[in-house]
Amino acid sequence: MAEQMGLLIVGCGYWGVNYVRNFTEMPETRVVALCDQRVERLNELRRRFPEPVLTTDLEEALRLPGVDAVVVCTNATAHYDVARHCLEAGKHVLIEKPMATSTERAQRLVDLAAARRLTLMVGHIFLYNGAVRKIKSYIDEGALGELYYLYARRTNLGPVRFDVNALWDLAPHDISIFNYMLGARPEWVSAVGTQVLHNCREDVGFIVLGYPNKTLGHVHVSWADPLKVREVVVVGSDKRIVFDDLNPLERVRIFDKGIAASPVGPEPTTFEEYHFSIRDGEISSPNIDFGEPLKTQCLHFVECVSQGCPPLSDGHEGLNVVRVMEAVGRSIAQRGAPVELEWEEAEDKPARAVMESSYERRTSTGAVH
Ligand SMILES: NC(=O)c1ccc[n+]([C@@H]2O[C@H](COP(=O)([O-])OP(=O)(O)OC[C@H]3O[C@@H](n4cnc5c(N)ncnc54)[C@H](O)[C@@H]3O)[C@@H](O)[C@H]2O)c1
């Protein structure tokens, strides 16, 4: 690989242009080409980014000299085909969420990347978000006490997509956040959805996720709610923590409040022998080192490719999220019937644990943000 890593960005719409900007600004990378099906979109980009080759032809873009890696930021249903071509052409791939719209396809991408020894990373951006990482550190150090449940709301008026429903569009964010915060995967899911906008796919959804140790997660997504909310709440016996992504002044608030059962006497045998202790303390908002999460994610990709390390949100993590989403779809089809999920032992946990700790070290020394 040359001194600068050469990038091709496929899918340069609303979100893709943020990749173009980040990788253009980064000294470690050079944006070699932009590929989009829409010529008019490429023409718009030409004014802002005069250097890269612009093309509607993926095969042509993949043949250009100096392309080491590809960002796949097309509509979700095109992710698989585009990423497969890129991996087959020997390119490292950073793919947007959801990495594919079926488990089988996501698994094929993971297998292909492993067979070719290529980096496959999924854009689960919240794993690179300072607020989410802070909350995870509180959970890991036991600051919340016993973890009771988590819930997330992602509502707004649209933007309505025409290839996947609101659940596939939005809930992968929250499932990746929950999996990451809890260090676990759900054992079962139950979900309902409705099509209020009559566009043949669910625009409103409610998902319940059953995690180990009876910890419950709930995700509400909607394209039909006039109130824009981007919120994750974690409730424990000692504290409640709120992540409000729309509140830049107080992204994380900690409520030092909670309720817990405390036994009366040495060995209680009935419910009545328990008392409930209520904590009612302060509300605080920690200072968070909040760089642009997408920039952190992009830098992490570059580092993983150049050092051959597994990314924090590697193909396996992306596949886990797709498996949960597929189960969500099965539950919706049965009006909320619980769908069990069985997981094999985590594939390469040690490598990911090493990655996680080195990532922490780099962010705490400011090298990544
Ligand atoms: N991480 C985040 O916070 C975040 C935010 C928004 C969107 N996204 C994800 O980014 C992806 C793109 O979303 P968007 O909002 O930019 O959508 P968009 O519709 O604005 O852009 C998608 C672009 O991909 C192009 N495209 C589609 N198929 C293609 C193909 N086969 N080859 C080349 N170009 C193709 C389209 O012409 C379009 O310009 C989605 O997967 C979405 O879930 C992530």
The ligand as a Gaussian input file, in Angstrom:
#p B3LYP/6-31G(d) Opt

LIG

0 1
 N      -24.343000       5.852000      10.451000
 C      -25.304000       6.753000      10.321000
 O      -25.559000       7.552000      11.215000
 C      -26.093000       6.811000       9.045000
 C      -26.861000       7.939000       8.746000
 C      -27.558000       7.962000       7.548000
 C      -27.491000       6.876000       6.690000
 N      -26.747000       5.783000       7.012000
 C      -26.648000       4.628000       6.108000
 O      -25.945000       5.047000       4.942000
 C      -26.469000       4.402000       3.787000
 C      -26.872000       5.455000       2.780000
 O      -27.868000       6.280000       3.318000
 P      -28.166000       7.722000       2.720000
 O      -29.042000       8.417000       3.698000
 O      -26.916000       8.375000       2.300000
 O      -29.042000       7.338000       1.437000
 P      -29.171000       8.157000       0.073000
 O      -30.340000       7.589000      -0.621000
 O      -29.109000       9.622000       0.341000
 O      -27.839000       7.768000      -0.719000
 C      -27.609000       6.502000      -1.246000
 C      -26.827000       6.717000      -2.543000
 O      -26.393000       5.433000      -3.014000
 C      -26.532000       5.444000      -4.428000
 N      -26.602000       4.031000      -4.870000
 C      -27.571000       3.128000      -4.632000
 N      -27.236000       1.925000      -5.155000
 C      -26.030000       2.086000      -5.741000
 C      -25.160000       1.215000      -6.431000
 N      -25.465000      -0.065000      -6.626000
 N      -24.000000       1.718000      -6.911000
 C      -23.667000       3.028000      -6.742000
 N      -24.461000       3.901000      -6.066000
 C      -25.628000       3.434000      -5.572000
 C      -27.781000       6.243000      -4.690000
 O      -27.792000       6.755000      -6.008000
 C      -27.660000       7.355000      -3.646000
 O      -26.999000       8.496000      -4.117000
 C      -27.639000       3.546000       4.272000
 O      -27.173000       2.244000       4.456000
 C      -28.003000       4.149000       5.625000
 O      -28.532000       3.197000       6.511000
 C      -26.036000       5.740000       8.168000

